[in-house]
Amino acid sequence: MEAKMNETTLELQLFENLKPELTSFCYRMLGSIDDADDAVQETFIRVWQSWHSFRQDSSFKTWVYRIASNLCLDKLRQAKRRTRPVDLSDPAVPIVELLEKFPDSAWIWPAPDFSGSPEDIFIRKDTLELCFITLLQILPPRQRAVLILKDVFEWSSKQISETLGISPAAVNSALQRARETMDREKLHSNEFSMMDVEPDRELLSRYVEAFEQFDINALVALFHEEGRLSMPPFAMWVRGKDDLFKFFVLTRWHCKGSRFLPITANGGYPAFAQYVPSGEDSYLVPWGIHMIEIKDKQIYHVQNFINTKLFSRFGLPAQIHR
């Protein structure tokens, strides 16, 4: 009995040590932190159930990743490719009330930091940025897995071969095709070139101040001429200062009185959780997670992810006092 308990404790600890890294792998594969959490939880269940069959012919890590990879590939076979509103359609004309929603499964969603430990900051933080996550979804699932394991986690072709159950030659072939596709898509991506731009903390502070005061003129002045605002799960998005102004006027009734809490997302990038007035005078309730991209010292793209389920995943309160 004691030996069995010790084995179970070891199993739990081994998996717990892998969990942050595994979650980040599943998130890059699936584009959704909810789906990544589900995949990691299901992986743990399968590890628990199959522990007796682990023969040590490969490392524990490789075995766990084999289970997780297969789960992700199964999920992706049954799913449509996730994207963002700006990649799906043209900007809105005319500017009207938000109406058309797509299901959560249609969109890329942001993710919190996977671990609070500095030692667990993952290799190549840039590969957690939303633009990169979006580009990954273009790849066929198996090519996506190969690229992530090779170029992000820096695994050998042999490890990847053992994990995915394909030959080293097939790994190298998939990797070549994946890299070619990614290089081509990067050239066509306006936002990929901005990934190295350091966040302008002063500009972000001015955005929060203007939004909390709901000073529309001050808010629009912060945007680039080609500035854009998107709001998953709504398909509609807005581009250009004139249309941004019209949109903020249209949504004043909902957004006036908002408050922001600073957070970090997708590898430590600064973001803001927006709380809006509720039916009660004393508190505000969750609305969206704002992630802001900057170009030429101006706001190029505000992605406001309107998904209140994200708030608990980011460890945010269910309400805040006014």
Disulfide bonds with the S-S distance in Angstrom:
none
